[in-house]
Amino acid sequence: MSQKAWLKLNILFFLMISGLILAFYFYLTTKTTAASNHQTTEIAQSNGCSIDLIRESPRQGHLVQPLYLADIDVESPKFSTLKLDLSRIILEWEQEGRVSSVSVYLRELNEANWMSIGCDEPYMPGSLMKVPIMIYYLKQEEKHPGTLNTELVYNRPLHGFPSQAFRGDSIVPGRRYKISELLRYMIVESDNNATYVLTTKLNQEQYSQIFKDLEIPVYDTENTMYTISPRQYSKFLRVLYNATYLDEKLSEYGLELLSKCKFRDGIVKDLPAGTVIAHKFGERGINYDMDFSESAIIYQESDPYLLTIMTKGSDVKTQTSLISTLSGEIFQKLGTN
């Protein structure tokens, strides 16, 4: 073989080897990248985690679509021990016949961590529905400034209201009240008379839109058998805290009213004095079946959380006592984390 032919053969061999090395390099690089991408997908799939977004309905001519709420659909493992402890307490009360059903929804408001015990079970909300009525009028104030200064007259209705185990001060028949005053009586005192006046003046279609916007079953104020779950109801307090449905000023206004609620049993009772709590309770009973519930934002130092507890039973005071017990347990456990 000539020297020239030998040189060509060496060059060809060198090119083949170089090509194989480069091909192997690109193979490894591609494999690593593909494996990394595949792992990310695998993690997402193995967690079974997705994010649900609730936005304002698209409006013609608008380029923005505001976000109301975002939900990760998987409970946080952070609360697994707490959930077991709460479940034991609930089971004990149910086995003793003191309550027939209890549901809990807990959510850290500055993080995505949440847990539930039967949070999709339906309950009759009673006075809890005074919060969306408040949101309706605050929304009217946002759209039509001065609404809260509008005066309404309270004329006593022909029919009575359901009895209340817990009640505060009430408005007086024949007197005129600003809507802002009626909201205070309705939320702070849980006054059914103030609620009656506000209910008769609201626009049902616009009121129903609040429920549609937040993907909550629409509530007709005449429907005495309406039910809602703890997870669904908690949306009302969440949008107030996030100021995503009303502007910041009016969201603050609503939460300030809720923080002055005079009901001091239930969620509030076993918590340290001075703790800021924006909350509302509700009771609704038929014969010996009573639904008693409470929803609250507890401002625990720098980690506020939302807690909604709904119960079924035959004795309001017993149900209230259980809510106090569960609330105290949660506050203590979250404070040690």
Backbone as numpy.savetxt, mean C-alpha at the origin, in Angstrom:
# Nx Ny Nz CAx CAy CAz Cx Cy Cz
62.98 -30.56 -51.22 62.12 -29.37 -51.22 63.01 -28.13 -51.22
62.70 -27.18 -52.07 63.52 -25.98 -52.19 63.33 -25.11 -50.96
64.28 -24.21 -50.78 64.22 -23.31 -49.63 63.00 -22.40 -49.72
62.65 -21.99 -50.96 61.51 -21.09 -51.15 60.20 -21.78 -50.79
60.10 -23.06 -51.22 58.89 -23.82 -50.90 58.78 -24.06 -49.40
59.92 -24.33 -48.79 59.94 -24.54 -47.33 59.48 -23.29 -46.59
59.89 -22.12 -47.06 59.51 -20.87 -46.43 58.00 -20.64 -46.54
57.43 -20.93 -47.73 56.00 -20.78 -47.92 55.20 -21.70 -47.00
55.74 -22.94 -46.83 55.06 -23.90 -45.97 55.06 -23.44 -44.52
56.19 -22.85 -44.06 56.27 -22.33 -42.68 55.32 -21.16 -42.46
55.25 -20.28 -43.49 54.34 -19.13 -43.37 52.89 -19.62 -43.28
52.55 -20.61 -44.14 51.19 -21.15 -44.12 50.87 -21.80 -42.78
51.85 -22.53 -42.22 51.66 -23.20 -40.92 51.46 -22.16 -39.80
52.27 -21.07 -39.89 52.16 -20.00 -38.89 50.78 -19.33 -38.93
50.31 -19.10 -40.16 49.00 -18.48 -40.30 47.90 -19.38 -39.76
48.02 -20.68 -39.99 47.03 -21.64 -39.50 46.99 -21.63 -37.97
48.19 -21.68 -37.37 48.27 -21.69 -35.90 47.71 -20.39 -35.32
48.08 -19.25 -35.96 47.59 -17.95 -35.48 46.07 -17.89 -35.59
45.57 -18.42 -36.69 44.12 -18.42 -36.88 43.41 -19.25 -35.82
43.99 -20.41 -35.51 43.40 -21.26 -34.49 43.41 -20.58 -33.12
44.53 -19.90 -32.82 44.63 -19.20 -31.53 43.60 -18.08 -31.44
43.50 -17.29 -32.52 42.51 -16.20 -32.53 41.08 -16.72 -32.43
40.84 -17.82 -33.17 39.50 -18.40 -33.13 39.16 -18.89 -31.74
40.15 -19.52 -31.07 39.93 -20.02 -29.72 39.69 -18.87 -28.75
40.45 -17.75 -28.96 40.27 -16.57 -28.10 38.86 -16.00 -28.23
38.43 -15.82 -29.46 37.08 -15.28 -29.67 36.01 -16.23 -29.16
36.30 -17.53 -29.25 35.36 -18.53 -28.73 35.18 -18.38 -27.23
36.33 -18.21 -26.53 36.28 -18.06 -25.08 35.58 -16.76 -24.69
35.92 -15.68 -25.43 35.29 -14.39 -25.12 33.79 -14.45 -25.31
33.37 -15.02 -26.43 31.94 -15.14 -26.72 31.25 -16.04 -25.72
31.90 -17.12 -25.35 31.31 -18.06 -24.38 31.13 -17.40 -23.04
32.15 -16.61 -22.59 32.06 -15.94 -21.30 30.93 -14.92 -21.29
30.85 -14.13 -22.38 29.80 -13.13 -22.46 28.42 -13.77 -22.48
28.29 -14.81 -23.28 27.01 -15.50 -23.39 26.62 -16.12 -22.07
27.62 -16.73 -21.40 27.35 -17.36 -20.12 26.90 -16.33 -19.11
27.56 -15.11 -19.13 27.20 -14.06 -18.20 25.77 -13.59 -18.44
25.42 -13.35 -19.72 24.07 -12.92 -20.04 23.06 -13.99 -19.66
23.40 -15.21 -19.91 22.49 -16.31 -19.60 22.27 -16.43 -18.10
23.33 -16.16 -17.31 23.22 -16.26 -15.86 22.27 -15.18 -15.34
22.40 -13.99 -15.89 21.52 -12.91 -15.46 20.06 -13.29 -15.71
19.80 -13.85 -16.87 18.45 -14.30 -17.20 18.00 -15.41 -16.28
18.91 -16.31 -16.00 18.59 -17.44 -15.12 18.20 -16.95 -13.73
18.97 -15.97 -13.21 18.69 -15.46 -11.87 17.29 -14.84 -11.83
17.01 -14.04 -12.85 15.69 -13.41 -12.90 14.59 -14.44 -12.98
14.81 -15.47 -13.78 13.79 -16.50 -13.94 13.66 -17.36 -12.70
14.79 -17.69 -12.07 14.73 -18.55 -10.89 14.07 -17.84 -9.72
14.21 -16.51 -9.65 13.55 -15.75 -8.60 12.06 -15.59 -8.86
11.67 -15.77 -10.10 10.27 -15.57 -10.46 9.81 -14.16 -10.20
10.73 -13.20 -10.35 10.47 -11.83 -9.94 10.12 -10.95 -11.14
9.07 -10.16 -10.98 8.73 -9.17 -12.00 8.27 -7.91 -11.30
8.32 -6.81 -12.04 7.92 -5.52 -11.48 6.65 -5.05 -12.17
5.63 -4.78 -11.36 4.37 -4.27 -11.89 4.31 -2.75 -11.70
4.06 -2.05 -12.78 3.99 -0.59 -12.74 2.56 -0.13 -12.95
2.12 0.80 -12.12 0.81 1.41 -12.29 1.03 2.87 -12.66
0.62 3.23 -13.87 0.80 4.58 -14.36 -0.55 5.25 -14.61
-0.50 6.56 -14.70 -1.69 7.30 -15.10 -2.06 6.91 -16.53
-3.34 6.85 -16.83 -3.79 6.51 -18.18 -3.25 7.54 -19.17
-2.83 7.09 -20.35 -2.30 8.02 -21.36 -3.30 9.13 -21.67
-2.80 10.35 -21.79 -3.66 11.49 -22.12 -3.23 12.07 -23.45
-4.19 12.29 -24.31 -3.91 12.81 -25.64 -3.23 14.18 -25.55
-2.14 14.34 -26.28 -1.42 15.60 -26.30 -0.37 15.74 -25.22
-0.28 14.75 -24.30 0.72 14.80 -23.22 1.86 13.85 -23.53
3.07 14.28 -23.24 4.25 13.47 -23.50 4.69 12.66 -22.29
4.11 12.92 -21.14 4.47 12.19 -19.93 3.33 11.26 -19.52
3.70 10.22 -18.79 2.71 9.29 -18.24 3.13 8.98 -16.80
2.69 9.78 -15.83 3.17 9.68 -14.44 3.02 8.27 -13.85
3.99 7.92 -13.04 4.02 6.63 -12.35 3.41 6.78 -10.97
2.39 5.97 -10.67 1.76 5.99 -9.35 2.45 5.04 -8.38
2.62 3.77 -8.81 3.15 2.74 -7.92 4.00 1.75 -8.71
4.98 1.17 -8.03 5.79 0.09 -8.60 5.86 -1.04 -7.58
5.61 -2.26 -8.03 5.57 -3.41 -7.12 6.43 -4.55 -7.61
7.29 -5.06 -6.73 7.97 -6.33 -6.98 7.06 -7.42 -6.45
6.78 -8.43 -7.26 5.73 -9.38 -6.89 6.20 -10.52 -5.98
7.45 -10.47 -5.52 7.97 -11.53 -4.65 8.25 -10.95 -3.26
7.76 -11.63 -2.24 8.01 -11.18 -0.86 9.49 -11.22 -0.52
9.89 -10.32 0.37 11.29 -10.25 0.77 11.64 -11.34 1.78
12.74 -12.08 1.55 13.16 -13.09 2.53 13.60 -12.47 3.86
13.82 -11.15 3.84 14.21 -10.44 5.06 13.19 -10.63 6.18
11.92 -10.80 5.79 10.83 -10.88 6.76 10.39 -12.31 7.06
11.16 -13.31 6.62 10.71 -14.70 6.76 10.53 -15.10 8.22
11.48 -14.72 9.08 11.37 -15.05 10.51 10.20 -14.31 11.15
10.07 -13.03 10.84 8.97 -12.23 11.37 7.63 -12.81 10.93
7.55 -13.24 9.70 6.31 -13.81 9.19 5.92 -15.07 9.96
6.90 -15.90 10.30 6.63 -17.11 11.09 6.12 -16.74 12.48
6.75 -15.74 13.09 6.35 -15.32 14.43 4.91 -14.78 14.43
4.59 -13.96 13.43 3.23 -13.41 13.34 2.21 -14.50 13.06
2.60 -15.45 12.21 1.69 -16.56 11.88 1.37 -17.40 13.10
2.36 -17.61 13.97 2.13 -18.38 15.21 1.13 -17.65 16.11
1.30 -16.34 16.25 0.39 -15.55 17.08 -1.03 -15.63 16.53
-1.17 -15.44 15.24 -2.48 -15.47 14.60 -3.13 -16.84 14.75
-2.37 -17.89 14.52 -2.90 -19.26 14.63 -3.40 -19.53 16.04
-2.66 -19.07 17.03 -3.05 -19.27 18.43 -4.39 -18.58 18.71
-4.54 -17.35 18.26 -5.80 -16.62 18.49 -6.96 -17.27 17.75
-6.70 -17.75 16.53 -7.76 -18.40 15.76 -8.17 -19.73 16.40
-7.20 -20.50 16.87 -7.52 -21.79 17.49 -8.28 -21.62 18.79
-8.03 -20.52 19.48 -8.75 -20.23 20.73 -10.13 -19.64 20.47
-10.44 -19.37 19.19 -11.76 -18.85 18.84 -11.95 -17.37 19.08
-10.86 -16.65 19.32 -10.98 -15.23 19.61 -11.16 -14.39 18.34
-10.65 -14.90 17.23 -10.87 -14.29 15.91 -11.07 -15.42 14.92
-11.68 -15.11 13.79 -11.90 -16.15 12.79 -10.98 -16.03 11.58
-10.48 -14.81 11.33 -9.58 -14.61 10.19 -8.76 -13.34 10.40
-7.48 -13.40 10.01 -6.58 -12.25 10.15 -5.67 -12.19 8.92
-5.52 -11.00 8.38 -4.61 -10.79 7.25 -3.69 -9.61 7.55
-2.45 -9.72 7.07 -1.44 -8.69 7.35 -0.70 -8.33 6.06
-0.49 -7.03 5.86 0.36 -6.55 4.77 1.35 -5.57 5.36
2.64 -5.85 5.20 3.71 -5.03 5.76 4.65 -4.62 4.64
5.03 -3.35 4.62 5.92 -2.87 3.56 6.83 -1.76 4.07
8.12 -1.90 3.82 9.06 -0.82 4.10 8.92 0.22 2.99
8.68 1.46 3.36 8.33 2.46 2.36 9.51 3.04 1.60
10.69 2.96 2.17 11.86 3.48 1.46 12.64 2.39 0.75
12.15 1.17 0.80 12.76 0.05 0.10 11.65 -0.79 -0.52
12.05 -1.87 -1.19 11.05 -2.70 -1.87 10.64 -3.90 -1.04
11.11 -3.99 0.21 10.83 -5.17 1.04 9.39 -5.17 1.53
8.74 -6.33 1.40 7.37 -6.46 1.89 7.08 -7.92 2.23
6.04 -8.13 3.01 5.58 -9.47 3.34 4.08 -9.43 3.56
3.47 -10.61 3.50 2.03 -10.65 3.71 1.62 -11.97 4.34
0.49 -11.92 5.00 -0.21 -13.11 5.47 -1.65 -12.96 5.00
-2.00 -13.67 3.96 -3.36 -13.58 3.42 -3.75 -12.19 2.97
-2.81 -11.47 2.34 -3.05 -10.05 2.03 -4.06 -9.82 0.90
-4.48 -10.88 0.23 -5.46 -10.72 -0.84 -6.87 -11.18 -0.43
-7.04 -11.47 0.86 -8.35 -11.85 1.37 -9.26 -10.63 1.46
-10.55 -10.77 1.11 -11.45 -9.61 1.14 -12.05 -9.35 2.52
-12.17 -8.08 2.86 -12.78 -7.66 4.11 -13.68 -6.45 3.85
-14.69 -6.29 4.68 -15.52 -5.09 4.60 -14.78 -3.96 5.33
-14.50 -2.86 4.65 -13.59 -1.84 5.19 -14.20 -0.86 6.18
-15.51 -0.64 6.12 -16.10 0.34 7.03 -15.48 1.72 6.85
-15.08 2.33 7.95 -14.56 3.70 7.93 -13.21 3.85 7.25
-12.58 2.77 6.89 -11.34 2.89 6.12 -11.58 3.65 4.82
-12.82 3.56 4.31 -13.12 4.20 3.03 -13.25 5.72 3.14
-13.05 6.24 4.34 -13.01 7.70 4.48 -11.73 8.27 3.89
-10.71 7.45 3.78 -9.44 7.93 3.20 -9.58 8.24 1.71
-10.15 7.34 0.89 -10.33 7.73 -0.52 -11.27 8.92 -0.71
-12.23 9.11 0.20 -13.08 10.31 0.11 -12.21 11.55 0.35
-11.32 11.47 1.32 -10.38 12.57 1.56 -9.51 12.82 0.33
-9.00 11.75 -0.26 -8.16 11.89 -1.46 -8.94 12.56 -2.58
-10.22 12.20 -2.72 -11.06 12.81 -3.75 -11.11 14.33 -3.58
-11.37 14.80 -2.37 -11.50 16.24 -2.16 -10.15 16.95 -2.26
-9.08 16.29 -1.89 -7.76 16.88 -2.07 -7.41 16.97 -3.55
-7.86 15.99 -4.32 -7.66 16.03 -5.77 -8.45 17.19 -6.37
-9.66 17.44 -5.85 -10.46 18.57 -6.32 -9.77 19.89 -5.99
-9.14 19.95 -4.82 -8.39 21.15 -4.44 -7.21 21.36 -5.38
-6.58 20.28 -5.79 -5.45 20.36 -6.72 -5.90 20.90 -8.08
-7.06 20.43 -8.53 -7.60 20.86 -9.83 -8.28 22.22 -9.76
-8.96 22.46 -8.62 -9.74 23.69 -8.46 -9.39 24.32 -7.11
-8.29 25.07 -7.05 -7.87 25.69 -5.77 -9.00 26.48 -5.13
-9.15 26.30 -3.83 -10.23 26.95 -3.09 -11.35 26.00 -2.73
-11.29 24.77 -3.27 -12.33 23.78 -2.96 -12.46 23.54 -1.46
-11.34 23.49 -0.76 -11.37 23.18 0.67 -12.04 24.28 1.49
-12.15 25.47 0.92 -12.82 26.58 1.63 -14.32 26.65 1.34
-14.79 25.78 0.43 -16.22 25.75 0.12 -17.00 25.30 1.35
-18.11 25.98 1.62 -18.92 25.65 2.80 -20.11 24.77 2.41
-20.39 23.78 3.25 -21.52 22.88 3.06 -22.35 22.86 4.34
-23.65 22.70 4.20 -24.55 22.65 5.35 -24.85 21.19 5.70
-24.83 20.91 6.99 -25.19 19.55 7.42 -26.66 19.51 7.81
-27.43 18.81 7.00 -28.83 18.52 7.31 -28.93 17.05 7.69
-29.49 16.80 8.85 -29.55 15.43 9.35 -30.30 14.52 8.36
-29.71 13.37 8.00 -30.37 12.46 7.06 -31.56 11.76 7.70
-32.46 11.27 6.85 -33.63 10.56 7.35 -33.27 9.20 7.93
-32.26 8.57 7.35 -31.84 7.26 7.84 -30.67 7.41 8.80
-30.46 6.41 9.64 -29.35 6.44 10.57 -28.09 5.84 9.97
-27.03 5.86 10.76 -25.76 5.29 10.32 -25.48 4.02 11.13
-24.63 3.13 10.59 -24.23 1.95 11.37 -23.61 2.37 12.70
-23.85 1.60 13.74 -23.30 1.93 15.05 -21.78 1.84 15.02
-21.14 2.67 15.84 -19.68 2.69 15.94 -19.25 2.34 17.35
-18.32 1.39 17.45 -17.77 1.07 18.76 -16.81 2.16 19.21
-16.16 2.81 18.26 -15.22 3.89 18.56 -15.67 5.14 17.83
-15.91 6.20 18.56 -16.36 7.43 17.93 -15.79 8.63 18.66
-15.70 9.76 17.92 -15.20 11.00 18.51 -16.25 12.07 18.43
-15.82 13.32 18.32 -16.74 14.45 18.23 -17.45 14.44 16.88
-18.59 15.13 16.81 -19.38 15.14 15.59 -19.84 16.55 15.24
-20.15 16.76 13.97 -20.68 18.05 13.52 -22.14 18.18 13.97
-22.63 19.43 13.92 -23.96 19.75 14.44 -24.92 20.02 13.29
-26.12 19.44 13.30 -27.10 19.69 12.24 -27.44 21.18 12.12
-27.62 21.62 10.86 -28.00 23.00 10.61 -26.84 23.97 10.48
-25.65 23.53 10.82 -24.49 24.42 10.73 -23.77 24.26 9.41
-23.05 25.33 9.02 -22.24 25.31 7.81 -20.78 25.00 8.19
-20.15 24.19 7.37 -18.76 23.81 7.61 -17.96 23.89 6.30
-16.75 24.37 6.41 -15.86 24.31 5.26 -15.50 22.84 4.99
-15.22 22.53 3.74 -14.84 21.15 3.41 -13.59 20.74 4.19
-12.68 21.67 4.42 -11.48 21.35 5.21 -11.86 20.93 6.63
-12.88 21.57 7.21 -13.34 21.20 8.55 -14.01 19.83 8.53
-14.81 19.58 7.50 -15.48 18.28 7.38 -14.47 17.16 7.22
-13.40 17.41 6.48 -12.34 16.40 6.33 -11.69 16.11 7.68
-11.50 17.15 8.48 -10.89 16.93 9.80 -11.81 16.09 10.68
-13.10 16.41 10.71 -14.04 15.61 11.50 -14.06 14.16 10.99
-14.06 13.98 9.69 -14.16 12.64 9.11 -12.95 11.79 9.42
-11.75 12.37 9.34 -10.51 11.60 9.53 -10.09 11.55 10.99
-10.03 12.69 11.62 -9.53 12.76 13.01 -10.52 12.15 13.99
-11.83 12.48 13.82 -12.86 12.01 14.75 -13.60 10.77 14.22
-13.36 10.42 12.96 -14.09 9.34 12.28 -15.60 9.57 12.34
-15.99 10.83 12.11 -17.39 11.23 12.21 -18.18 10.82 10.97
-19.19 9.99 11.17 -20.03 9.54 10.06 -20.91 10.66 9.50
-21.25 11.64 10.34 -22.07 12.75 9.87 -21.31 13.61 8.86
-20.05 13.91 9.17 -19.21 14.66 8.23 -19.01 13.87 6.95
-18.83 12.57 7.10 -18.67 11.71 5.94 -19.91 11.75 5.06
-21.07 11.75 5.68 -22.34 11.81 4.95 -22.43 13.07 4.10
-22.09 14.22 4.68 -22.14 15.48 3.93 -21.19 15.44 2.74
-19.97 14.99 2.97 -18.97 14.94 1.90 -19.37 13.95 0.81
-19.95 12.84 1.22 -20.35 11.81 0.25 -21.46 12.30 -0.66
-22.40 13.05 -0.12 -23.53 13.50 -0.93 -23.12 14.55 -1.96
-21.96 15.16 -1.78 -21.53 16.23 -2.69 -20.45 15.79 -3.68
-19.96 14.59 -3.57 -18.88 14.18 -4.49 -19.44 13.69 -5.82
-18.62 13.79 -6.84 -18.97 13.31 -8.17 -18.57 11.84 -8.25
-19.57 10.94 -8.37 -19.31 9.51 -8.30 -18.34 9.06 -9.39
-18.47 9.62 -10.57 -17.60 9.21 -11.67 -16.14 9.57 -11.39
-15.92 10.79 -10.90 -14.56 11.22 -10.58 -14.02 10.47 -9.36
-14.91 10.19 -8.42 -14.50 9.41 -7.25 -14.09 8.00 -7.66
-14.87 7.38 -8.53 -14.57 6.03 -9.00 -13.25 5.98 -9.76
-12.88 7.11 -10.38 -11.65 7.14 -11.16 -10.43 6.91 -10.29
-10.50 7.34 -9.04 -9.38 7.10 -8.12 -9.11 5.60 -8.01
-10.15 4.82 -7.86 -10.02 3.37 -7.73 -9.51 2.75 -9.03
-10.02 3.25 -10.15 -9.56 2.73 -11.44 -8.09 3.06 -11.66
-7.69 4.27 -11.29 -6.30 4.67 -11.47 -5.34 3.78 -10.69
-5.75 3.38 -9.49 -4.88 2.58 -8.62 -5.15 1.08 -8.73
-6.02 0.72 -9.67 -6.36 -0.69 -9.91 -6.91 -1.36 -8.66
-7.90 -0.69 -8.07 -8.63 -1.18 -6.90 -10.09 -1.32 -7.30
-10.79 -2.36 -6.87 -12.21 -2.49 -7.21 -12.98 -1.22 -6.85
-13.78 -0.74 -7.78 -14.50 0.52 -7.60 -15.51 0.39 -6.46
-15.53 1.42 -5.62 -16.42 1.43 -4.46 -17.60 2.35 -4.72
-18.79 1.82 -4.63 -20.01 2.61 -4.68 -20.41 2.90 -3.24
-20.56 4.17 -2.91 -20.85 4.54 -1.52 -22.16 3.95 -1.01
-23.02 3.46 -1.91 -24.28 2.83 -1.51 -24.13 1.33 -1.30
-22.96 0.78 -1.65 -22.75 -0.66 -1.55 -22.28 -1.03 -0.14
-23.18 -1.56 0.65 -22.85 -1.90 2.04 -22.09 -3.22 2.17
-21.97 -3.97 1.06 -21.28 -5.26 1.11 -19.94 -5.22 0.38
-19.45 -4.03 0.09 -18.18 -3.88 -0.61 -17.03 -4.46 0.20
-16.10 -5.11 -0.47 -14.92 -5.67 0.20 -13.65 -5.22 -0.51
-12.56 -5.22 0.24 -11.25 -4.83 -0.27 -10.20 -5.62 0.50
-9.07 -5.88 -0.12 -8.01 -6.65 0.55 -6.98 -5.71 1.17
-6.19 -6.21 2.12 -5.13 -5.37 2.71 -4.15 -4.83 1.69
-3.75 -5.66 0.73 -2.80 -5.19 -0.29 -3.42 -4.05 -1.12
-4.69 -4.23 -1.51 -5.35 -3.20 -2.30 -5.50 -1.91 -1.51
-5.97 -2.01 -0.28 -6.21 -0.81 0.50 -4.92 -0.03 0.75
-3.83 -0.74 0.95 -2.55 -0.09 1.27 -2.10 0.88 0.19
-2.62 0.73 -1.01 -2.24 1.63 -2.10 -2.61 3.08 -1.80
-3.70 3.28 -1.08 -4.11 4.65 -0.76 -3.04 5.36 0.08
-2.53 4.68 1.09 -1.50 5.29 1.93 -0.17 5.38 1.21
0.11 4.43 0.35 1.37 4.45 -0.40 1.46 5.67 -1.32
0.36 5.96 -2.04 0.43 7.11 -2.96 0.46 8.44 -2.18
-0.09 8.46 -0.97 0.05 9.65 -0.15 1.49 9.84 0.29
2.12 8.77 0.74 3.51 8.85 1.20 4.44 9.22 0.04
4.21 8.63 -1.12 5.07 8.88 -2.28 4.73 10.18 -2.99
3.58 10.78 -2.66 3.11 12.00 -3.34 3.07 11.79 -4.85
2.55 10.64 -5.26 2.50 10.32 -6.69 1.09 10.45 -7.28
0.10 10.65 -6.43 -1.27 10.83 -6.94 -1.73 12.26 -6.73
-1.39 12.82 -5.59 -1.60 14.24 -5.31 -0.24 14.92 -5.29
-0.23 16.25 -5.37 1.06 16.93 -5.27 1.59 16.82 -3.84
2.82 17.22 -3.65 3.48 17.04 -2.35 2.75 17.77 -1.22
2.30 18.99 -1.49 1.63 19.79 -0.46 0.35 19.12 0.01
-0.47 18.65 -0.91 -1.74 18.04 -0.54 -1.56 16.63 0.02
-0.54 15.91 -0.43 -0.23 14.60 0.16 0.17 14.78 1.62
0.97 15.82 1.88 1.38 16.14 3.26 0.16 16.51 4.10
-0.75 17.26 3.50 -1.98 17.67 4.19 -2.78 16.44 4.62
-2.92 15.49 3.71 -3.68 14.28 4.02 -3.03 13.46 5.11
-1.72 13.30 5.05 -1.02 12.50 6.06 -1.02 13.19 7.42
-0.99 14.51 7.42 -1.07 15.24 8.69 -2.42 14.99 9.36
-3.49 15.00 8.58 -4.81 14.69 9.14 -4.82 13.28 9.73
-4.28 12.32 8.97 -4.26 10.93 9.45 -3.40 10.78 10.70
-2.37 11.59 10.83 -1.50 11.50 12.01 -2.17 12.04 13.27
-3.30 12.75 13.09 -4.04 13.31 14.23 -5.25 12.46 14.61
-5.41 11.32 13.95 -6.53 10.43 14.25 -6.54 10.10 15.75
-7.70 10.27 16.39 -7.79 10.13 17.85 -7.90 8.68 18.33
-8.05 7.76 17.41 -8.15 6.36 17.81 -6.78 5.88 18.29
-6.66 5.54 19.55 -5.35 5.23 20.14 -5.19 3.76 20.51
-6.16 2.94 20.17 -6.00 1.50 20.39 -5.42 0.90 19.10
-5.53 -0.39 18.91 -5.08 -0.99 17.68 -3.59 -0.83 17.44
-3.22 -0.43 16.25 -1.81 -0.33 15.86 -1.01 0.57 16.78
-1.62 1.64 17.27 -0.90 2.65 18.04 -0.60 2.21 19.47
-1.48 1.44 20.07 -1.49 1.22 21.51 -0.16 0.77 22.11
0.50 -0.21 21.53 1.71 -0.77 22.12 3.00 -0.19 21.54
2.89 0.91 20.81 4.09 1.54 20.26 4.59 2.64 21.19
5.88 2.97 21.14 6.43 3.98 22.06 5.74 5.33 21.92
5.55 6.00 23.03 4.94 7.33 23.02 5.80 8.26 22.18
5.15 9.12 21.42 5.88 10.06 20.58 6.12 9.58 19.16
5.85 8.30 18.91 6.02 7.78 17.55 4.96 8.40 16.64
5.39 8.96 15.52 4.44 9.55 14.57 3.78 8.43 13.76
2.46 8.44 13.76 1.71 7.38 13.07 0.54 8.02 12.33
0.52 7.86 11.01 -0.61 8.30 10.20 -1.48 7.08 9.95
-2.73 7.10 10.46 -3.49 5.84 10.43 -4.99 6.09 10.36
-5.69 5.05 9.97 -7.16 5.06 9.95 -7.65 3.65 10.24
-8.74 3.58 11.02 -9.34 2.28 11.34 -10.70 2.19 10.69
-11.24 0.99 10.63 -12.56 0.79 10.08 -13.23 -0.41 10.69
-14.54 -0.29 10.97 -15.30 -1.41 11.52 -16.60 -1.56 10.73
-16.95 -2.78 10.47 -18.19 -3.03 9.73 -18.71 -4.39 10.15
-19.92 -4.45 10.70 -20.44 -5.71 11.20 -21.86 -5.99 10.77
-22.15 -7.26 10.62 -23.51 -7.74 10.34 -23.81 -8.85 11.33
-24.84 -8.64 12.15 -25.18 -9.59 13.22 -23.97 -9.77 14.14
-23.47 -11.00 14.25 -22.33 -11.24 15.14 -21.02 -11.34 14.38
-21.02 -11.04 13.11 -19.80 -11.06 12.30 -19.28 -9.63 12.17
-18.06 -9.42 12.64 -17.50 -8.07 12.63 -16.15 -8.07 11.92
-16.02 -7.16 10.95 -14.72 -6.92 10.34 -14.14 -5.66 10.96
-12.96 -5.79 11.55 -12.28 -4.63 12.12 -10.87 -4.58 11.55
-10.52 -3.41 11.03 -9.24 -3.28 10.32 -8.59 -1.94 10.63
-7.30 -1.89 10.37 -6.57 -0.63 10.53 -5.39 -0.62 9.58
-5.10 0.57 9.05 -3.96 0.75 8.14 -3.18 1.97 8.60
-1.85 1.86 8.58 -1.04 2.94 9.16 0.33 3.03 8.50
0.86 4.24 8.53 2.28 4.46 8.24 2.94 4.79 9.57
3.90 3.96 9.96 4.61 4.15 11.22 5.98 4.74 10.90
6.23 5.93 11.41 7.49 6.63 11.11 8.53 6.22 12.14
9.11 5.06 11.92 10.10 4.52 12.84 11.48 5.06 12.46
11.89 6.11 13.15 13.17 6.77 12.88 13.33 7.03 11.39
14.37 6.47 10.75 14.61 6.73 9.33 14.04 5.65 8.44
13.30 4.68 9.01 12.77 3.56 8.24 11.26 3.43 8.40
10.49 4.34 7.84 9.03 4.24 7.96 8.50 3.01 7.24
7.45 2.44 7.78 6.85 1.28 7.14 5.33 1.39 7.18
4.70 0.68 6.26 3.25 0.66 6.16 2.75 -0.67 6.68
1.71 -0.61 7.49 1.14 -1.83 8.06 -0.38 -1.79 7.95
-0.94 -2.79 7.30 -2.39 -2.93 7.23 -2.78 -4.29 7.79
-3.65 -4.28 8.79 -4.12 -5.52 9.41 -5.64 -5.53 9.34
-6.19 -6.60 8.80 -7.64 -6.74 8.72 -8.06 -8.03 9.43
-9.16 -7.95 10.16 -9.59 -9.09 10.97 -11.09 -9.34 10.84
-11.46 -10.59 11.08 -12.87 -10.99 11.21 -13.04 -11.65 12.57
-14.16 -11.36 13.20 -14.43 -11.95 14.50 -15.82 -11.56 14.97
-16.02 -11.66 16.27 -17.34 -11.32 16.83 -17.25 -10.29 17.94
-16.02 -9.83 18.24 -15.84 -8.86 19.32 -14.78 -7.85 18.91
-15.18 -6.59 18.74 -14.28 -5.55 18.26 -13.10 -5.34 19.20
-13.36 -5.35 20.48 -12.27 -5.11 21.43 -11.22 -6.21 21.38
-11.66 -7.44 21.18 -10.72 -8.55 21.05 -9.90 -8.41 19.77
-10.57 -8.05 18.69 -9.87 -7.88 17.42 -8.88 -6.72 17.49
-9.29 -5.65 18.15 -8.39 -4.51 18.34 -7.17 -4.90 19.16
-7.38 -5.73 20.16 -6.28 -6.19 21.00 -5.26 -7.01 20.20
-5.75 -7.85 19.31 -4.85 -8.63 18.46 -4.03 -7.72 17.54
-4.70 -6.71 16.98 -3.98 -5.77 16.12 -2.88 -5.08 16.91
-3.14 -4.71 18.15 -2.12 -4.10 19.02 -0.95 -5.05 19.23
-1.26 -6.30 19.48 -0.21 -7.31 19.73 0.67 -7.48 18.50
0.07 -7.62 17.34 0.83 -7.80 16.10 1.65 -6.56 15.78
1.07 -5.38 15.98 1.78 -4.14 15.70 3.00 -3.99 16.59
2.84 -4.30 17.89 3.96 -4.21 18.82 5.08 -5.17 18.46
4.70 -6.39 18.06 5.68 -7.40 17.66 6.47 -6.93 16.44
5.77 -6.38 15.48 6.43 -5.90 14.26 7.37 -4.74 14.56
6.92 -3.79 15.35 7.75 -2.62 15.68 9.04 -3.05 16.38
8.91 -3.99 17.31 10.08 -4.44 18.04 11.06 -5.18 17.13
10.55 -6.06 16.28 11.43 -6.84 15.41 12.11 -5.96 14.35
11.36 -5.02 13.80 11.97 -4.13 12.79 13.01 -3.22 13.42
12.79 -2.86 14.68 13.74 -1.99 15.36 15.05 -2.66 15.69
15.07 -4.01 15.71 16.30 -4.74 16.04 17.06 -5.18 14.79
16.46 -4.96 13.59 17.13 -5.36 12.35 18.18 -4.33 11.93
